[in-house]
Amino acid sequence: MRVLITGGAGFIGSNLTKRLIEENHTVVVLDNLLRGNKIDTESFEKITFIKGDVRDFETVLEASKSCDIIIHFAAVLGVDIVADNPVETMDVEVIGTRNVVLAAQINNVKKIMYASTSGIYGHSAIGNALTEEVLVDPRTSYAMAKRYNEIYLASHHEEKGIDAIAVRFFNVYGYNQDNRMVIPRFFEQAINNEPITVFGSGKQTRDFTYIDDTVEACVRLMDVKGFHIVNIANEKEWCIEDLATEIKKITKSDSEISYIEAPKKRYDYEVERRVGSSDKLLALTNYKPDTSLKEGLEKIYALNYK
């Protein structure tokens, strides 16, 4: 297939780009490179790269010509960056997705895959594994825009017949992720024997999903017809305190774990528990993520830091 990936130079996008090239797909990447280019040199030589902003319609229209699917991953990422730039965050989401959908209609692209987020669940069903049927509770500009786009894509499927998959990512981690995210930040602090800074009590839990599992799920979902919202989750809870301890162990670090109060701007992003169900993913693709966090952390250490 010919595939357009918006935000394809980012963490998840670059890993997916590499996988699709390995499977002999033709890949076009559209990215503004504000956070750099994470696509490896060998893969970059095999793609068509367009530097541009997903908010520019003509750029999206040109990039999506003759494509079979648009994988729309372009977004503003990182809690602090999103919290400081709520208007830009929503503009990138809403205008960008509108451009992707309109370009798909004009260029007769039959399928869109959209990067949503587990942040949409907010404080819903704190004590249970989150399914796609749970009543969502988006509280941030980022999560609200993601939820809006899910509904927008569902509406276009109903009215225009465009197939769309909205994937709700659960704390993806792995090779080539930068320290806006908790796991690479903890690794850098541990390797440098600096205090590992944990917000709050450290008892809050997250469902960490390894990048290779995430990419595998996305590749399988490319063939699914209709409109679906699908969790990509590892289905295991880890508290942040235990994550820091495990990274200390892997790196043989002498770092202390330092508990600090979360800045007020992070309040709406902090939830006590979050774990997802991938039962729907399994039903659609016969696949679930299966890399344990310990195994994933060891892989990251070997690939990024040894």
C-alpha positions as semicolon CSV with decimal commas, in nm:
position;residue;x (nm);y (nm);z (nm)
1;M;0,000;0,000;0,000
2;R;0,090;0,366;-0,026
3;V;0,069;0,509;0,324
4;L;0,080;0,869;0,449
5;I;0,190;0,907;0,812
6;T;0,141;1,252;0,961
7;G;0,377;1,302;1,254
8;G;0,577;1,014;1,111
9;A;0,910;1,152;1,234
10;G;0,798;1,127;1,597
11;F;0,840;0,841;1,842
12;I;0,551;0,611;1,747
13;G;0,540;0,732;1,387
14;S;0,909;0,662;1,321
15;N;0,884;0,310;1,458
16;L;0,575;0,244;1,247
17;T;0,749;0,392;0,941
18;K;1,038;0,150;0,982
19;R;0,802;-0,147;1,014
20;L;0,598;-0,053;0,706
21;I;0,913;-0,009;0,497
22;E;1,027;-0,356;0,607
23;E;0,694;-0,489;0,478
24;N;0,752;-0,317;0,140
25;H;0,484;-0,052;0,172
26;T;0,543;0,287;0,009
27;V;0,558;0,546;0,287
28;V;0,509;0,923;0,275
29;V;0,586;1,111;0,597
30;L;0,452;1,459;0,673
31;D;0,609;1,623;0,977
32;N;0,707;1,975;1,085
33;L;1,017;1,844;1,266
34;L;0,964;2,076;1,564
35;R;1,078;1,788;1,787
36;G;1,343;1,660;1,549
37;N;1,351;1,356;1,323
38;K;1,348;1,013;1,486
39;I;1,345;0,816;1,159
40;D;1,671;0,624;1,120
41;T;1,892;0,710;0,823
42;E;1,832;0,384;0,634
43;S;1,455;0,419;0,658
44;F;1,463;0,791;0,575
45;E;1,631;0,717;0,243
46;K;1,340;0,489;0,147
47;I;1,050;0,726;0,214
48;T;0,906;1,040;0,060
49;F;0,946;1,310;0,324
50;I;0,745;1,633;0,328
51;K;0,829;1,898;0,585
52;G;0,509;2,081;0,668
53;D;0,229;2,148;0,912
54;V;-0,081;1,931;0,921
55;R;-0,281;2,251;0,968
56;D;-0,194;2,354;0,610
57;F;-0,461;2,196;0,392
58;E;-0,278;2,215;0,059
59;T;0,021;2,037;0,212
60;V;-0,198;1,754;0,344
61;L;-0,384;1,732;0,014
62;E;-0,062;1,698;-0,184
63;A;0,092;1,449;0,059
64;S;-0,211;1,219;0,050
65;K;-0,240;1,186;-0,329
66;S;-0,267;0,822;-0,444
67;C;-0,255;0,696;-0,083
68;D;-0,452;0,393;0,034
69;I;-0,453;0,496;0,399
70;I;-0,367;0,804;0,607
71;I;-0,220;0,730;0,949
72;H;-0,276;1,054;1,138
73;F;-0,035;1,074;1,433
74;A;0,058;1,444;1,419
75;A;0,003;1,604;1,761
76;V;0,145;1,828;2,029
77;L;0,287;1,593;2,294
78;G;0,425;1,608;2,649
79;V;0,222;1,706;2,954
80;D;0,413;2,026;3,024
81;I;0,417;2,138;2,660
82;V;0,046;2,064;2,616
83;A;-0,042;2,236;2,944
84;D;0,151;2,548;2,838
85;N;0,004;2,552;2,484
86;P;-0,364;2,451;2,502
87;V;-0,474;2,656;2,200
88;E;-0,202;2,522;1,971
89;T;-0,272;2,171;2,102
90;M;-0,638;2,194;2,003
91;D;-0,565;2,366;1,672
92;V;-0,326;2,091;1,565
93;E;-0,583;1,827;1,661
94;V;-0,900;1,983;1,523
95;I;-0,771;2,165;1,214
96;G;-0,526;1,888;1,134
97;T;-0,788;1,615;1,150
98;R;-1,035;1,819;0,945
99;N;-0,766;1,861;0,679
100;V;-0,688;1,489;0,682
101;V;-1,054;1,395;0,638
102;L;-1,117;1,649;0,361
103;A;-0,800;1,545;0,178
104;A;-0,905;1,180;0,208
105;Q;-1,240;1,261;0,049
106;I;-1,088;1,457;-0,240
107;N;-0,812;1,201;-0,303
108;N;-1,041;0,901;-0,257
109;V;-0,843;0,763;0,037
110;K;-1,059;0,489;0,187
111;K;-0,909;0,455;0,537
112;I;-0,784;0,675;0,821
113;M;-0,607;0,561;1,136
114;Y;-0,602;0,822;1,412
115;A;-0,388;0,843;1,725
116;S;-0,620;0,899;2,018
117;T;-0,523;0,857;2,384
118;S;-0,611;0,676;2,705
119;G;-0,619;1,026;2,858
120;I;-0,974;1,046;2,724
121;Y;-1,083;0,820;3,011
122;G;-0,978;1,078;3,270
123;H;-1,095;0,961;3,611
124;S;-1,344;0,708;3,475
125;A;-1,368;0,356;3,620
126;I;-1,056;0,403;3,833
127;G;-1,080;0,057;3,988
128;N;-1,136;-0,141;3,669
129;A;-0,968;-0,217;3,339
130;L;-1,094;0,043;3,094
131;T;-1,291;-0,080;2,795
132;E;-1,396;0,126;2,496
133;E;-1,755;0,122;2,627
134;V;-1,671;0,310;2,948
135;L;-1,816;0,659;2,973
136;V;-1,516;0,883;2,909
137;D;-1,413;1,182;3,119
138;P;-1,176;1,408;2,919
139;R;-1,055;1,700;3,131
140;T;-0,768;1,854;2,937
141;S;-0,749;2,043;2,608
142;Y;-0,556;1,748;2,465
143;A;-0,805;1,481;2,574
144;M;-1,108;1,689;2,476
145;A;-0,969;1,746;2,127
146;K;-0,892;1,376;2,092
147;R;-1,247;1,284;2,191
148;Y;-1,390;1,543;1,952
149;N;-1,189;1,388;1,669
150;E;-1,312;1,038;1,753
151;I;-1,670;1,161;1,715
152;Y;-1,579;1,359;1,403
153;L;-1,433;1,048;1,238
154;A;-1,732;0,838;1,342
155;S;-1,963;1,095;1,185
156;H;-1,769;1,096;0,858
157;H;-1,780;0,718;0,846
158;E;-2,156;0,728;0,892
159;E;-2,218;1,004;0,636
160;K;-1,935;0,957;0,385
161;G;-1,835;0,593;0,427
162;I;-1,468;0,653;0,512
163;D;-1,333;0,368;0,726
164;A;-1,157;0,494;1,039
165;I;-0,980;0,345;1,338
166;A;-0,915;0,560;1,646
167;V;-0,648;0,391;1,855
168;R;-0,632;0,480;2,222
169;F;-0,268;0,444;2,321
170;F;-0,183;0,350;2,680
171;N;0,154;0,496;2,789
172;V;0,362;0,378;2,496
173;Y;0,734;0,352;2,566
174;G;1,041;0,218;2,389
175;Y;1,327;0,288;2,155
176;N;1,389;0,652;2,055
177;Q;1,147;0,816;2,298
178;D;1,259;1,150;2,441
179;N;1,257;1,265;2,802
180;R;0,927;1,451;2,782
181;M;0,798;1,108;2,887
182;V;0,849;0,941;3,222
183;I;1,049;0,629;3,131
184;P;1,333;0,798;2,935
185;R;1,345;1,069;3,201
186;F;1,388;0,808;3,475
187;F;1,656;0,627;3,272
188;E;1,857;0,946;3,218
189;Q;1,835;1,038;3,585
190;A;1,934;0,687;3,695
191;I;2,228;0,659;3,455
192;N;2,359;0,999;3,567
193;N;2,306;0,903;3,934
194;E;2,074;1,200;3,974
195;P;1,763;1,190;4,194
196;I;1,477;1,013;4,015
197;T;1,194;1,264;4,046
198;V;0,852;1,113;4,109
199;F;0,546;1,336;4,123
200;G;0,322;1,282;4,425
201;S;0,330;0,962;4,629
202;G;0,444;0,739;4,344
203;K;0,155;0,505;4,415
204;Q;-0,037;0,614;4,104
205;T;-0,050;0,341;3,839
206;R;-0,020;0,333;3,462
207;D;-0,048;0,069;3,190
208;F;0,283;0,077;2,999
209;T;0,274;-0,064;2,646
210;Y;0,594;-0,145;2,457
211;I;0,647;0,023;2,121
212;D;0,690;-0,299;1,920
213;D;0,356;-0,427;2,053
214;T;0,193;-0,095;1,970
215;V;0,327;-0,102;1,615
216;E;0,217;-0,463;1,568
217;A;-0,135;-0,370;1,679
218;C;-0,146;-0,072;1,440
219;V;-0,027;-0,279;1,144
220;R;-0,296;-0,540;1,208
221;L;-0,565;-0,273;1,247
222;M;-0,481;-0,130;0,905
223;D;-0,685;-0,413;0,751
224;V;-0,993;-0,370;0,973
225;K;-1,303;-0,233;0,801
226;G;-1,562;0,011;0,936
227;F;-1,526;0,258;1,223
228;H;-1,379;0,143;1,553
229;I;-1,231;0,290;1,869
230;V;-0,967;0,047;1,994
231;N;-0,748;0,039;2,307
232;I;-0,386;-0,067;2,267
233;A;-0,295;-0,161;2,623
234;N;-0,069;-0,408;2,800
235;E;-0,339;-0,476;3,063
236;K;-0,092;-0,460;3,355
237;E;-0,075;-0,192;3,624
238;W;0,258;-0,059;3,745
239;C;0,288;0,211;4,006
240;I;0,535;0,488;3,926
241;E;0,738;0,419;4,240
242;D;0,795;0,057;4,134
243;L;0,886;0,175;3,784
244;A;1,159;0,397;3,929
245;T;1,287;0,110;4,146
246;E;1,298;-0,127;3,848
247;I;1,494;0,123;3,638
248;K;1,740;0,171;3,924
249;K;1,789;-0,206;3,934
250;I;1,843;-0,239;3,558
251;T;2,092;0,049;3,544
252;K;2,261;-0,045;3,875
253;S;2,212;0,315;3,976
254;D;2,275;0,476;4,314
255;S;2,009;0,739;4,250
256;E;1,767;0,825;4,526
257;I;1,397;0,838;4,448
258;S;1,281;1,192;4,517
259;Y;0,910;1,257;4,571
260;I;0,803;1,604;4,465
261;E;0,473;1,785;4,444
262;A;0,328;1,793;4,093
263;P;0,296;2,141;3,943
264;K;-0,059;2,273;3,944
265;K;-0,070;2,272;3,563
266;R;-0,035;1,892;3,571
267;Y;-0,335;1,843;3,800
268;D;-0,587;1,745;3,532
269;Y;-0,339;1,498;3,381
270;E;-0,281;1,310;3,705
271;V;-0,505;1,012;3,782
272;E;-0,456;0,756;4,058
273;R;-0,507;0,444;3,849
274;R;-0,518;0,356;3,482
275;V;-0,517;0,014;3,320
276;G;-0,677;-0,078;2,989
277;S;-0,847;-0,376;2,832
278;S;-0,730;-0,495;2,489
279;D;-1,014;-0,743;2,447
280;K;-1,158;-0,551;2,152
281;L;-0,816;-0,540;1,984
282;L;-0,792;-0,917;2,028
283;A;-1,138;-0,968;1,880
284;L;-1,054;-0,755;1,575
285;T;-0,697;-0,872;1,509
286;N;-0,633;-1,189;1,709
287;Y;-0,353;-1,002;1,887
288;K;-0,279;-0,845;2,225
289;P;0,037;-0,671;2,350
290;D;0,243;-0,921;2,548
291;T;0,580;-0,760;2,631
292;S;0,613;-0,728;3,009
293;L;0,735;-0,396;3,145
294;K;1,053;-0,558;3,283
295;E;1,131;-0,709;2,945
296;G;1,058;-0,380;2,769
297;L;1,276;-0,178;3,006
298;E;1,566;-0,418;2,956
299;K;1,530;-0,383;2,579
300;I;1,534;-0,004;2,604
301;Y;1,845;-0,010;2,820
302;A;2,023;-0,236;2,573
303;L;1,919;-0,030;2,269
304;N;1,944;0,325;2,403
305;Y;2,194;0,334;2,685
306;K;2,447;0,047;2,680
